[in-house]
Amino acid sequence: MINVKLENETFELRNEASEIDLHEFNKIVTIMSYPDLVLTEKFEAIFKVLGMPENDMDADSMVDLIKNFNVFKNKNIQLQSEIEMKGYNYVAFGGTEFKFKAKELIQLEKEIQKNKFKLVNNQPPSNIVSYILAIIFKREDLTNNEHYENLHLELKAKLFEDNVKADFALPYINLISQNIFDLV
């Protein structure tokens, strides 16, 4: 957390990925995707998502706050290869290296394109981070066909949203943004 001095009070702003739930992180990623907002507007909206009250902050203070905001900064967080939720084990990869399968890439590209269309047309986008995790992590007791069913992916995305923090998702989002978002 970082302390932010507002007009007549000091506000503690959650500043680390481990302090932000996936529901909030989905909103943050969506805000950063809006093409019509300038950077300062994006961060102002992000700070509201994290509970910062309306204020009349001066420009220097806002710039300093943006510079010190750590959520997007990579802190060498490792990819977790598996997670247990609701009595089921979900696995992203075996061995030591994560690799996308072609089918996963297709699913990701479709979802990213849908979200771009929604953003351009001022429609609410999907919870992209949760959906990405739902694609990547597979329940061990299901077949590939079952894993890629839309209803299963939607339910699993909600499960991730309710059970993990942004620090779990961030390494995957960083990896995807470096390697895949540029394709779509």
C-alpha positions, 0 to 999 in steps of 0.5 A: 500500500502507498499513502496518498495525501488528499485534500483533508485526509490520507488514503491508503491505496492498494498498490501491489498485485497481491492486494488486488482481487481478480475482479478488480484486475479485470476492470483495471486491464479493461480501463487500460484498453480503452482507446478514448482515454488518455493515460491520466484518465485511465489511472484516475479510473483505476484509482477509483476502482481501488476505492480512492475517493473523488478528489481534486489532486494537483497534477504533480501529485497525480504524476508522482502517484502514477509513477509509484503505482506498482500493479503492472510492474513485474516483480519476477513473479513465477508462473504457477503451473497448477492450482486447486479450487473447489476440490479440483486440480487445474493445470496450465503446463507440465514440466518447466516451460509454459507453451500455448497450444494452437487451440488456446491461441485461437480461443485467446485471439477470438476473445481479444477481438471480441473485446476490441469490438466491444470497446470500440462500440462502447459496450462492456467487455468480458472479464478478459483476464479471468477468461485467459486463465480459464483457457490456460488452466485445464481440469485434469479430469476433463477431455479437451472438448469439455475443456473448450466448451463455452459454458465450461470456460465461462464458469471457470473464468468466474471461479478464477475471478472469485479465488485468485489475486492479480499476482497469480494472473499477472505473469500470464498476462505479461507473457501473453501481452509480450507474445500474443496481443501484438498479433491481434 
